[in-house]
Amino acid sequence: MVHRVSSILLALVIAACSAESAAGKPPPAGKADAESTKPAGGHAAKDVKPGSHEDWCVEHAVPESQCTRCDPSLVAAFKATGDWCDEHGLPESQCVKCNPDLKIVRPPKMP
């Protein structure tokens, strides 16, 4: 019985230590690159090229690099250029309420 309890405790300790060390280990080669370009929750990864197909905010249907709803730090630049709709709180160039004919099209995927 004591041997069995010791085995169970040893297994729990090994599992806990393995989980801790795995959390601190870097991902296997190649995995980090694939994950850095993978959209998380419909958002573009930070390292995508602005204006590319991958630079897209699925949630707001605008380029991620220009999405003021996801990145409020961009608001000042739009306001500074006079491209701001105070009524709707987003760039005038993205405001389909003020500009119903506005079509914001995602760039095509490049091969």
Backbone atoms as SQL, in Angstrom:
CREATE TABLE atoms (id INTEGER PRIMARY KEY, chain TEXT, resi INTEGER, resn TEXT, atom TEXT, x REAL, y REAL, z REAL);
INSERT INTO atoms VALUES
  (1, 'A', 1, 'MET', 'N', 0.832, -1.195, 0.000),
  (2, 'A', 1, 'MET', 'CA', 0.000, 0.000, 0.000),
  (3, 'A', 1, 'MET', 'C', 0.874, 1.255, 0.000),
  (4, 'A', 2, 'VAL', 'N', 1.889, 1.292, 0.868),
  (5, 'A', 2, 'VAL', 'CA', 2.785, 2.448, 0.934),
  (6, 'A', 2, 'VAL', 'C', 3.481, 2.635, -0.404),
  (7, 'A', 3, 'HIS', 'N', 3.878, 1.531, -1.015),
  (8, 'A', 3, 'HIS', 'CA', 4.548, 1.608, -2.325),
  (9, 'A', 3, 'HIS', 'C', 3.622, 2.218, -3.370),
  (10, 'A', 4, 'ARG', 'N', 2.351, 1.865, -3.314),
  (11, 'A', 4, 'ARG', 'CA', 1.374, 2.380, -4.276),
  (12, 'A', 4, 'ARG', 'C', 1.155, 3.879, -4.087),
  (13, 'A', 5, 'VAL', 'N', 1.016, 4.330, -2.837),
  (14, 'A', 5, 'VAL', 'CA', 0.843, 5.750, -2.542),
  (15, 'A', 5, 'VAL', 'C', 2.081, 6.519, -2.972),
  (16, 'A', 6, 'SER', 'N', 3.254, 5.969, -2.721),
  (17, 'A', 6, 'SER', 'CA', 4.500, 6.623, -3.123),
  (18, 'A', 6, 'SER', 'C', 4.568, 6.769, -4.639),
  (19, 'A', 7, 'SER', 'N', 4.135, 5.738, -5.342),
  (20, 'A', 7, 'SER', 'CA', 4.151, 5.785, -6.805),
  (21, 'A', 7, 'SER', 'C', 3.212, 6.863, -7.325),
  (22, 'A', 8, 'ILE', 'N', 2.034, 6.965, -6.713),
  (23, 'A', 8, 'ILE', 'CA', 1.071, 7.984, -7.128),
  (24, 'A', 8, 'ILE', 'C', 1.618, 9.382, -6.851),
  (25, 'A', 9, 'LEU', 'N', 2.203, 9.584, -5.668),
  (26, 'A', 9, 'LEU', 'CA', 2.782, 10.893, -5.336),
  (27, 'A', 9, 'LEU', 'C', 3.918, 11.241, -6.282),
  (28, 'A', 10, 'LEU', 'N', 4.758, 10.264, -6.574),
  (29, 'A', 10, 'LEU', 'CA', 5.871, 10.497, -7.490),
  (30, 'A', 10, 'LEU', 'C', 5.349, 10.893, -8.877),
  (31, 'A', 11, 'ALA', 'N', 4.312, 10.217, -9.348),
  (32, 'A', 11, 'ALA', 'CA', 3.727, 10.542, -10.650),
  (33, 'A', 11, 'ALA', 'C', 3.165, 11.960, -10.667),
  (34, 'A', 12, 'LEU', 'N', 2.520, 12.374, -9.575),
  (35, 'A', 12, 'LEU', 'CA', 1.976, 13.733, -9.493),
  (36, 'A', 12, 'LEU', 'C', 3.087, 14.776, -9.498),
  (37, 'A', 13, 'VAL', 'N', 4.156, 14.518, -8.768),
  (38, 'A', 13, 'VAL', 'CA', 5.282, 15.462, -8.727),
  (39, 'A', 13, 'VAL', 'C', 5.920, 15.581, -10.108),
  (40, 'A', 14, 'ILE', 'N', 6.120, 14.461, -10.769),
  (41, 'A', 14, 'ILE', 'CA', 6.720, 14.487, -12.113),
  (42, 'A', 14, 'ILE', 'C', 5.824, 15.252, -13.075),
  (43, 'A', 15, 'ALA', 'N', 4.516, 15.015, -13.013),
  (44, 'A', 15, 'ALA', 'CA', 3.583, 15.721, -13.899),
  (45, 'A', 15, 'ALA', 'C', 3.618, 17.224, -13.646),
  (46, 'A', 16, 'ALA', 'N', 3.650, 17.617, -12.372),
  (47, 'A', 16, 'ALA', 'CA', 3.687, 19.047, -12.043),
  (48, 'A', 16, 'ALA', 'C', 4.976, 19.682, -12.523),
  (49, 'A', 17, 'CYS', 'N', 6.088, 19.003, -12.313),
  (50, 'A', 17, 'CYS', 'CA', 7.380, 19.552, -12.760),
  (51, 'A', 17, 'CYS', 'C', 7.447, 19.635, -14.276),
  (52, 'A', 18, 'SER', 'N', 6.902, 18.635, -14.955),
  (53, 'A', 18, 'SER', 'CA', 6.907, 18.644, -16.415),
  (54, 'A', 18, 'SER', 'C', 6.089, 19.803, -16.950),
  (55, 'A', 19, 'ALA', 'N', 4.947, 20.082, -16.336),
  (56, 'A', 19, 'ALA', 'CA', 4.096, 21.189, -16.775),
  (57, 'A', 19, 'ALA', 'C', 4.797, 22.514, -16.568),
  (58, 'A', 20, 'GLU', 'N', 5.493, 22.670, -15.443),
  (59, 'A', 20, 'GLU', 'CA', 6.214, 23.919, -15.181),
  (60, 'A', 20, 'GLU', 'C', 7.350, 24.115, -16.155),
  (61, 'A', 21, 'SER', 'N', 8.119, 23.078, -16.429),
  (62, 'A', 21, 'SER', 'CA', 9.251, 23.245, -17.333),
  (63, 'A', 21, 'SER', 'C', 8.779, 23.446, -18.768),
  (64, 'A', 22, 'ALA', 'N', 7.675, 22.810, -19.142),
  (65, 'A', 22, 'ALA', 'CA', 7.145, 22.998, -20.498),
  (66, 'A', 22, 'ALA', 'C', 6.677, 24.423, -20.704),
  (67, 'A', 23, 'ALA', 'N', 6.148, 25.037, -19.646),
  (68, 'A', 23, 'ALA', 'CA', 5.669, 26.417, -19.762),
  (69, 'A', 23, 'ALA', 'C', 6.820, 27.380, -19.990),
  (70, 'A', 24, 'GLY', 'N', 7.993, 27.057, -19.475),
  (71, 'A', 24, 'GLY', 'CA', 9.146, 27.954, -19.617),
  (72, 'A', 24, 'GLY', 'C', 9.998, 27.668, -20.827),
  (73, 'A', 25, 'LYS', 'N', 9.753, 26.559, -21.523),
  (74, 'A', 25, 'LYS', 'CA', 10.560, 26.182, -22.672),
  (75, 'A', 25, 'LYS', 'C', 10.103, 26.913, -23.916),
  (76, 'A', 26, 'PRO', 'N', 11.038, 27.270, -24.795),
  (77, 'A', 26, 'PRO', 'CA', 10.628, 27.869, -26.066),
  (78, 'A', 26, 'PRO', 'C', 9.951, 26.812, -26.928),
  (79, 'A', 27, 'PRO', 'N', 9.057, 27.234, -27.852),
  (80, 'A', 27, 'PRO', 'CA', 8.384, 26.270, -28.712),
  (81, 'A', 27, 'PRO', 'C', 9.383, 25.588, -29.629),
  (82, 'A', 28, 'PRO', 'N', 9.058, 24.400, -30.124),
  (83, 'A', 28, 'PRO', 'CA', 9.952, 23.711, -31.050),
  (84, 'A', 28, 'PRO', 'C', 10.212, 24.572, -32.285),
  (85, 'A', 29, 'ALA', 'N', 11.357, 24.348, -32.924),
  (86, 'A', 29, 'ALA', 'CA', 11.734, 25.120, -34.111),
  (87, 'A', 29, 'ALA', 'C', 10.636, 25.050, -35.157),
  (88, 'A', 30, 'GLY', 'N', 10.315, 26.189, -35.739),
  (89, 'A', 30, 'GLY', 'CA', 9.291, 26.261, -36.775),
  (90, 'A', 30, 'GLY', 'C', 7.911, 26.550, -36.221),
  (91, 'A', 31, 'LYS', 'N', 7.632, 26.118, -35.019),
  (92, 'A', 31, 'LYS', 'CA', 6.303, 26.324, -34.445),
  (93, 'A', 31, 'LYS', 'C', 6.071, 27.791, -34.114),
  (94, 'A', 32, 'ALA', 'N', 7.076, 28.484, -33.587),
  (95, 'A', 32, 'ALA', 'CA', 6.924, 29.896, -33.228),
  (96, 'A', 32, 'ALA', 'C', 6.611, 30.725, -34.469),
  (97, 'A', 33, 'ASP', 'N', 7.281, 30.425, -35.584),
  (98, 'A', 33, 'ASP', 'CA', 7.032, 31.183, -36.805),
  (99, 'A', 33, 'ASP', 'C', 5.607, 30.996, -37.289),
  (100, 'A', 34, 'ALA', 'N', 5.117, 29.778, -37.254),
  (101, 'A', 34, 'ALA', 'CA', 3.755, 29.504, -37.712),
  (102, 'A', 34, 'ALA', 'C', 2.741, 30.189, -36.814),
  (103, 'A', 35, 'GLU', 'N', 2.982, 30.195, -35.508),
  (104, 'A', 35, 'GLU', 'CA', 2.045, 30.811, -34.588),
  (105, 'A', 35, 'GLU', 'C', 2.067, 32.329, -34.667),
  (106, 'A', 36, 'SER', 'N', 3.206, 32.944, -35.003),
  (107, 'A', 36, 'SER', 'CA', 3.278, 34.402, -35.028),
  (108, 'A', 36, 'SER', 'C', 2.478, 34.995, -36.181),
  (109, 'A', 37, 'THR', 'N', 2.235, 34.214, -37.223),
  (110, 'A', 37, 'THR', 'CA', 1.461, 34.731, -38.344),
  (111, 'A', 37, 'THR', 'C', 0.021, 34.236, -38.328),
  (112, 'A', 38, 'LYS', 'N', -0.315, 33.440, -37.346),
  (113, 'A', 38, 'LYS', 'CA', -1.665, 32.894, -37.245),
  (114, 'A', 38, 'LYS', 'C', -2.574, 33.904, -36.566),
  (115, 'A', 39, 'PRO', 'N', -3.702, 34.269, -37.192),
  (116, 'A', 39, 'PRO', 'CA', -4.612, 35.206, -36.557),
  (117, 'A', 39, 'PRO', 'C', -5.187, 34.640, -35.265),
  (118, 'A', 40, 'ALA', 'N', -5.277, 35.478, -34.253),
  (119, 'A', 40, 'ALA', 'CA', -5.853, 35.075, -32.975),
  (120, 'A', 40, 'ALA', 'C', -7.183, 35.782, -32.813),
  (121, 'A', 41, 'GLY', 'N', -8.248, 35.030, -32.772),
  (122, 'A', 41, 'GLY', 'CA', -9.562, 35.630, -32.586),
  (123, 'A', 41, 'GLY', 'C', -9.976, 36.530, -33.728),
  (124, 'A', 42, 'GLY', 'N', -9.532, 36.225, -34.945),
  (125, 'A', 42, 'GLY', 'CA', -9.926, 37.029, -36.091),
  (126, 'A', 42, 'GLY', 'C', -9.083, 38.272, -36.290),
  (127, 'A', 43, 'HIS', 'N', -7.973, 38.351, -35.595),
  (128, 'A', 43, 'HIS', 'CA', -7.091, 39.506, -35.724),
  (129, 'A', 43, 'HIS', 'C', -5.768, 39.088, -36.338),
  (130, 'A', 44, 'ALA', 'N', -5.164, 40.014, -37.050),
  (131, 'A', 44, 'ALA', 'CA', -3.881, 39.743, -37.684),
  (132, 'A', 44, 'ALA', 'C', -2.785, 39.673, -36.637),
  (133, 'A', 45, 'ALA', 'N', -1.776, 38.893, -36.941),
  (134, 'A', 45, 'ALA', 'CA', -0.595, 38.828, -36.087),
  (135, 'A', 45, 'ALA', 'C', 0.141, 40.167, -36.178),
  (136, 'A', 46, 'LYS', 'N', 0.928, 40.461, -35.175),
  (137, 'A', 46, 'LYS', 'CA', 1.628, 41.748, -35.103),
  (138, 'A', 46, 'LYS', 'C', 2.663, 41.932, -36.211),
  (139, 'A', 47, 'ASP', 'N', 3.203, 40.845, -36.745),
  (140, 'A', 47, 'ASP', 'CA', 4.311, 40.963, -37.692),
  (141, 'A', 47, 'ASP', 'C', 3.904, 40.886, -39.168),
  (142, 'A', 48, 'VAL', 'N', 2.611, 41.024, -39.473),
  (143, 'A', 48, 'VAL', 'CA', 2.204, 40.967, -40.882),
  (144, 'A', 48, 'VAL', 'C', 2.482, 42.295, -41.579),
  (145, 'A', 49, 'LYS', 'N', 2.616, 42.233, -42.881),
  (146, 'A', 49, 'LYS', 'CA', 2.888, 43.429, -43.677),
  (147, 'A', 49, 'LYS', 'C', 1.614, 44.259, -43.801),
  (148, 'A', 50, 'PRO', 'N', 1.647, 45.534, -43.395),
  (149, 'A', 50, 'PRO', 'CA', 0.475, 46.397, -43.551),
  (150, 'A', 50, 'PRO', 'C', 0.032, 46.446, -45.018),
  (151, 'A', 51, 'GLY', 'N', -1.266, 46.355, -45.218),
  (152, 'A', 51, 'GLY', 'CA', -1.812, 46.391, -46.569),
  (153, 'A', 51, 'GLY', 'C', -1.883, 45.034, -47.239),
  (154, 'A', 52, 'SER', 'N', -1.390, 44.000, -46.570),
  (155, 'A', 52, 'SER', 'CA', -1.433, 42.654, -47.147),
  (156, 'A', 52, 'SER', 'C', -2.759, 41.978, -46.814),
  (157, 'A', 53, 'HIS', 'N', -2.995, 40.857, -47.425),
  (158, 'A', 53, 'HIS', 'CA', -4.208, 40.073, -47.166),
  (159, 'A', 53, 'HIS', 'C', -4.274, 39.679, -45.687),
  (160, 'A', 54, 'GLU', 'N', -3.130, 39.366, -45.103),
  (161, 'A', 54, 'GLU', 'CA', -3.069, 38.931, -43.711),
  (162, 'A', 54, 'GLU', 'C', -3.324, 40.075, -42.735),
  (163, 'A', 55, 'ASP', 'N', -3.169, 41.313, -43.174),
  (164, 'A', 55, 'ASP', 'CA', -3.386, 42.506, -42.345),
  (165, 'A', 55, 'ASP', 'C', -4.882, 42.821, -42.341),
  (166, 'A', 56, 'TRP', 'N', -5.646, 42.004, -41.616),
  (167, 'A', 56, 'TRP', 'CA', -7.093, 42.180, -41.669),
  (168, 'A', 56, 'TRP', 'C', -7.727, 41.899, -40.314),
  (169, 'A', 57, 'CYS', 'N', -8.580, 42.813, -39.887),
  (170, 'A', 57, 'CYS', 'CA', -9.367, 42.639, -38.675),
  (171, 'A', 57, 'CYS', 'C', -10.721, 42.080, -39.104),
  (172, 'A', 58, 'VAL', 'N', -10.919, 40.805, -38.884),
  (173, 'A', 58, 'VAL', 'CA', -12.160, 40.145, -39.287),
  (174, 'A', 58, 'VAL', 'C', -13.344, 40.737, -38.522),
  (175, 'A', 59, 'GLU', 'N', -13.119, 41.057, -37.263),
  (176, 'A', 59, 'GLU', 'CA', -14.196, 41.578, -36.420),
  (177, 'A', 59, 'GLU', 'C', -14.773, 42.892, -36.939),
  (178, 'A', 60, 'HIS', 'N', -13.908, 43.791, -37.449),
  (179, 'A', 60, 'HIS', 'CA', -14.365, 45.117, -37.870),
  (180, 'A', 60, 'HIS', 'C', -14.269, 45.351, -39.374),
  (181, 'A', 61, 'ALA', 'N', -13.806, 44.360, -40.123),
  (182, 'A', 61, 'ALA', 'CA', -13.735, 44.402, -41.590),
  (183, 'A', 61, 'ALA', 'C', -12.938, 45.596, -42.127),
  (184, 'A', 62, 'VAL', 'N', -11.779, 45.826, -41.505),
  (185, 'A', 62, 'VAL', 'CA', -10.839, 46.855, -41.953),
  (186, 'A', 62, 'VAL', 'C', -9.432, 46.290, -41.781),
  (187, 'A', 63, 'PRO', 'N', -8.430, 46.917, -42.405),
  (188, 'A', 63, 'PRO', 'CA', -7.064, 46.463, -42.151),
  (189, 'A', 63, 'PRO', 'C', -6.737, 46.554, -40.650),
  (190, 'A', 64, 'GLU', 'N', -6.136, 45.509, -40.118),
  (191, 'A', 64, 'GLU', 'CA', -5.772, 45.485, -38.696),
  (192, 'A', 64, 'GLU', 'C', -4.856, 46.655, -38.351),
  (193, 'A', 65, 'SER', 'N', -3.957, 47.002, -39.260),
  (194, 'A', 65, 'SER', 'CA', -3.015, 48.094, -39.010),
  (195, 'A', 65, 'SER', 'C', -3.697, 49.455, -38.958),
  (196, 'A', 66, 'GLN', 'N', -4.990, 49.516, -39.331),
  (197, 'A', 66, 'GLN', 'CA', -5.751, 50.764, -39.312),
  (198, 'A', 66, 'GLN', 'C', -7.005, 50.667, -38.445),
  (199, 'A', 67, 'CYS', 'N', -7.109, 49.615, -37.650),
  (200, 'A', 67, 'CYS', 'CA', -8.313, 49.399, -36.855),
  (201, 'A', 67, 'CYS', 'C', -8.214, 50.145, -35.523),
  (202, 'A', 68, 'THR', 'N', -8.901, 51.264, -35.457),
  (203, 'A', 68, 'THR', 'CA', -8.872, 52.095, -34.249),
  (204, 'A', 68, 'THR', 'C', -9.680, 51.486, -33.113),
  (205, 'A', 69, 'ARG', 'N', -10.583, 50.586, -33.427),
  (206, 'A', 69, 'ARG', 'CA', -11.365, 49.936, -32.366),
  (207, 'A', 69, 'ARG', 'C', -10.537, 48.878, -31.655),
  (208, 'A', 70, 'CYS', 'N', -9.604, 48.267, -32.362),
  (209, 'A', 70, 'CYS', 'CA', -8.712, 47.288, -31.738),
  (210, 'A', 70, 'CYS', 'C', -7.460, 47.944, -31.179),
  (211, 'A', 71, 'ASP', 'N', -7.026, 49.042, -31.792),
  (212, 'A', 71, 'ASP', 'CA', -5.825, 49.749, -31.347),
  (213, 'A', 71, 'ASP', 'C', -6.138, 51.242, -31.230),
  (214, 'A', 72, 'PRO', 'N', -6.686, 51.664, -30.085),
  (215, 'A', 72, 'PRO', 'CA', -7.055, 53.074, -29.896),
  (216, 'A', 72, 'PRO', 'C', -5.892, 54.053, -30.036),
  (217, 'A', 73, 'SER', 'N', -4.655, 53.570, -29.965),
  (218, 'A', 73, 'SER', 'CA', -3.514, 54.485, -30.128),
  (219, 'A', 73, 'SER', 'C', -3.443, 55.053, -31.541),
  (220, 'A', 74, 'LEU', 'N', -4.174, 54.481, -32.484),
  (221, 'A', 74, 'LEU', 'CA', -4.183, 54.973, -33.871),
  (222, 'A', 74, 'LEU', 'C', -5.106, 56.180, -34.066),
  (223, 'A', 75, 'VAL', 'N', -5.986, 56.421, -33.130),
  (224, 'A', 75, 'VAL', 'CA', -6.991, 57.486, -33.265),
  (225, 'A', 75, 'VAL', 'C', -6.346, 58.842, -33.519),
  (226, 'A', 76, 'ALA', 'N', -5.316, 59.179, -32.775),
  (227, 'A', 76, 'ALA', 'CA', -4.673, 60.496, -32.897),
  (228, 'A', 76, 'ALA', 'C', -4.175, 60.761, -34.314),
  (229, 'A', 77, 'ALA', 'N', -3.622, 59.749, -34.959),
  (230, 'A', 77, 'ALA', 'CA', -3.106, 59.933, -36.321),
  (231, 'A', 77, 'ALA', 'C', -4.248, 60.206, -37.297),
  (232, 'A', 78, 'PHE', 'N', -5.357, 59.499, -37.152),
  (233, 'A', 78, 'PHE', 'CA', -6.508, 59.748, -38.032),
  (234, 'A', 78, 'PHE', 'C', -7.079, 61.147, -37.791),
  (235, 'A', 79, 'LYS', 'N', -7.168, 61.532, -36.529),
  (236, 'A', 79, 'LYS', 'CA', -7.679, 62.878, -36.213),
  (237, 'A', 79, 'LYS', 'C', -6.750, 63.952, -36.752),
  (238, 'A', 80, 'ALA', 'N', -5.447, 63.726, -36.652),
  (239, 'A', 80, 'ALA', 'CA', -4.463, 64.715, -37.117),
  (240, 'A', 80, 'ALA', 'C', -4.562, 64.954, -38.617),
  (241, 'A', 81, 'THR', 'N', -5.009, 63.961, -39.365),
  (242, 'A', 81, 'THR', 'CA', -5.131, 64.121, -40.814),
  (243, 'A', 81, 'THR', 'C', -6.544, 64.526, -41.226),
  (244, 'A', 82, 'GLY', 'N', -7.418, 64.763, -40.249),
  (245, 'A', 82, 'GLY', 'CA', -8.792, 65.172, -40.549),
  (246, 'A', 82, 'GLY', 'C', -9.675, 64.014, -40.989),
  (247, 'A', 83, 'ASP', 'N', -9.215, 62.790, -40.787),
  (248, 'A', 83, 'ASP', 'CA', -9.962, 61.598, -41.180),
  (249, 'A', 83, 'ASP', 'C', -10.607, 60.997, -39.926),
  (250, 'A', 84, 'TRP', 'N', -11.618, 61.704, -39.398),
  (251, 'A', 84, 'TRP', 'CA', -12.266, 61.228, -38.182),
  (252, 'A', 84, 'TRP', 'C', -13.743, 61.588, -38.174),
  (253, 'A', 85, 'CYS', 'N', -14.583, 60.645, -37.829),
  (254, 'A', 85, 'CYS', 'CA', -16.019, 60.852, -37.693),
  (255, 'A', 85, 'CYS', 'C', -16.327, 60.896, -36.200),
  (256, 'A', 86, 'ASP', 'N', -16.543, 62.093, -35.671),
  (257, 'A', 86, 'ASP', 'CA', -16.842, 62.243, -34.245),
  (258, 'A', 86, 'ASP', 'C', -18.146, 61.555, -33.865),
  (259, 'A', 87, 'GLU', 'N', -19.119, 61.612, -34.756),
  (260, 'A', 87, 'GLU', 'CA', -20.429, 61.041, -34.457),
  (261, 'A', 87, 'GLU', 'C', -20.365, 59.534, -34.198),
  (262, 'A', 88, 'HIS', 'N', -19.547, 58.819, -34.988),
  (263, 'A', 88, 'HIS', 'CA', -19.498, 57.364, -34.875),
  (264, 'A', 88, 'HIS', 'C', -18.210, 56.843, -34.236),
  (265, 'A', 89, 'GLY', 'N', -17.254, 57.727, -33.969),
  (266, 'A', 89, 'GLY', 'CA', -16.036, 57.350, -33.258),
  (267, 'A', 89, 'GLY', 'C', -15.099, 56.442, -34.010),
  (268, 'A', 90, 'LEU', 'N', -14.950, 56.698, -35.310),
  (269, 'A', 90, 'LEU', 'CA', -13.997, 55.945, -36.113),
  (270, 'A', 90, 'LEU', 'C', -13.580, 56.782, -37.308),
  (271, 'A', 91, 'PRO', 'N', -12.547, 56.347, -38.018),
  (272, 'A', 91, 'PRO', 'CA', -12.111, 57.145, -39.165),
  (273, 'A', 91, 'PRO', 'C', -13.232, 57.340, -40.187),
  (274, 'A', 92, 'GLU', 'N', -13.325, 58.531, -40.718),
  (275, 'A', 92, 'GLU', 'CA', -14.321, 58.824, -41.763),
  (276, 'A', 92, 'GLU', 'C', -14.119, 57.879, -42.949),
  (277, 'A', 93, 'SER', 'N', -12.865, 57.539, -43.226),
  (278, 'A', 93, 'SER', 'CA', -12.565, 56.636, -44.342),
  (279, 'A', 93, 'SER', 'C', -13.042, 55.207, -44.088),
  (280, 'A', 94, 'GLN', 'N', -13.522, 54.929, -42.874),
  (281, 'A', 94, 'GLN', 'CA', -14.054, 53.606, -42.533),
  (282, 'A', 94, 'GLN', 'C', -15.523, 53.670, -42.097),
  (283, 'A', 95, 'CYS', 'N', -16.110, 54.858, -42.114),
  (284, 'A', 95, 'CYS', 'CA', -17.459, 55.037, -41.593),
  (285, 'A', 95, 'CYS', 'C', -18.507, 54.771, -42.670),
  (286, 'A', 96, 'VAL', 'N', -19.046, 53.560, -42.665),
  (287, 'A', 96, 'VAL', 'CA', -20.064, 53.206, -43.656),
  (288, 'A', 96, 'VAL', 'C', -21.424, 53.804, -43.307),
  (289, 'A', 97, 'LYS', 'N', -21.601, 54.283, -42.074),
  (290, 'A', 97, 'LYS', 'CA', -22.858, 54.954, -41.712),
  (291, 'A', 97, 'LYS', 'C', -22.934, 56.317, -42.380),
  (292, 'A', 98, 'CYS', 'N', -21.824, 57.037, -42.424),
  (293, 'A', 98, 'CYS', 'CA', -21.785, 58.340, -43.087),
  (294, 'A', 98, 'CYS', 'C', -21.599, 58.190, -44.603),
  (295, 'A', 99, 'ASN', 'N', -20.954, 57.119, -44.994),
  (296, 'A', 99, 'ASN', 'CA', -20.646, 56.867, -46.398),
  (297, 'A', 99, 'ASN', 'C', -21.184, 55.489, -46.793),
  (298, 'A', 100, 'PRO', 'N', -22.497, 55.355, -46.995),
  (299, 'A', 100, 'PRO', 'CA', -23.082, 54.036, -47.262),
  (300, 'A', 100, 'PRO', 'C', -22.554, 53.333, -48.510),
  (301, 'A', 101, 'ASP', 'N', -21.997, 54.087, -49.445),
  (302, 'A', 101, 'ASP', 'CA', -21.452, 53.469, -50.656),
  (303, 'A', 101, 'ASP', 'C', -19.998, 53.009, -50.478),
  (304, 'A', 102, 'LEU', 'N', -19.435, 53.264, -49.319),
  (305, 'A', 102, 'LEU', 'CA', -18.043, 52.904, -49.037),
  (306, 'A', 102, 'LEU', 'C', -17.865, 51.395, -49.020),
  (307, 'A', 103, 'LYS', 'N', -16.886, 50.925, -49.751),
  (308, 'A', 103, 'LYS', 'CA', -16.563, 49.507, -49.780),
  (309, 'A', 103, 'LYS', 'C', -15.109, 49.342, -49.320),
  (310, 'A', 104, 'ILE', 'N', -14.924, 48.690, -48.206),
  (311, 'A', 104, 'ILE', 'CA', -13.570, 48.404, -47.732),
  (312, 'A', 104, 'ILE', 'C', -13.316, 46.955, -48.086),
  (313, 'A', 105, 'VAL', 'N', -12.380, 46.736, -49.009),
  (314, 'A', 105, 'VAL', 'CA', -12.139, 45.422, -49.561),
  (315, 'A', 105, 'VAL', 'C', -10.810, 44.883, -49.054),
  (316, 'A', 106, 'ARG', 'N', -10.847, 43.651, -48.607),
  (317, 'A', 106, 'ARG', 'CA', -9.626, 42.988, -48.168),
  (318, 'A', 106, 'ARG', 'C', -8.755, 42.707, -49.386),
  (319, 'A', 107, 'PRO', 'N', -7.457, 43.008, -49.324),
  (320, 'A', 107, 'PRO', 'CA', -6.564, 42.723, -50.453),
  (321, 'A', 107, 'PRO', 'C', -6.559, 41.231, -50.765),
  (322, 'A', 108, 'PRO', 'N', -6.323, 40.885, -52.013),
  (323, 'A', 108, 'PRO', 'CA', -6.295, 39.460, -52.372),
  (324, 'A', 108, 'PRO', 'C', -5.100, 38.760, -51.735),
  (325, 'A', 109, 'LYS', 'N', -5.255, 37.475, -51.546),
  (326, 'A', 109, 'LYS', 'CA', -4.179, 36.658, -50.985),
  (327, 'A', 109, 'LYS', 'C', -3.137, 36.431, -52.074),
  (328, 'A', 110, 'MET', 'N', -1.893, 36.701, -51.726),
  (329, 'A', 110, 'MET', 'CA', -0.809, 36.520, -52.695),
  (330, 'A', 110, 'MET', 'C', -0.292, 35.084, -52.605),
  (331, 'A', 111, 'PRO', 'N', 0.101, 34.515, -53.745),
  (332, 'A', 111, 'PRO', 'CA', 0.595, 33.124, -53.735),
  (333, 'A', 111, 'PRO', 'C', 1.928, 32.999, -53.019);
